[in-house]
Amino acid sequence: MTQQLIDDLLELITLWLEDLEEIRANGYQTDKLIAQLEKRAGDVESGILGLEENIKQIDADIQKVLSCKSKAKDEKYLKIS
């Protein structure tokens, strides 16, 4: 091997090592971003579950009001009759 060929190989290996280091750094950053997204997804899921519970409670309250209204209407009808 000539000195030029050795120098070219060393330069190429150095570039590859720099590329590998960049890939590793990007991989770390990607992992960090994925972890943040997973946390946000978990927060959104918790929020949605809370909203579902609120909707169920509101629905139950509406049913109570409608039931009371219906009973009051029936009692009024019975008093008139």
C-alpha positions, 0 to 999 in steps of 0.5 A: 500500500502506498502512503496516499492510499493509507492516508485516504483510508484513514480519512475515510475511516475518520469520516465514517466514525464522524457519521456514526457519532452523528447517527448515535447522537440523532438516535439519542435525540430521537429516543428522547423525543419519542419518550416525550411523545409517549408521555404526552400521549399518556396525558391525553389518554388520561384527559380523555378518560376524565372527559368520558367520566364527566360525560357519563356523569352529565348524562346521569344528571340529565336522566335524573332531571328528565325523570323528575320532570316526567314525574312532576308532569304525571303528578300534575296530570293526576291532580287535574284528573 
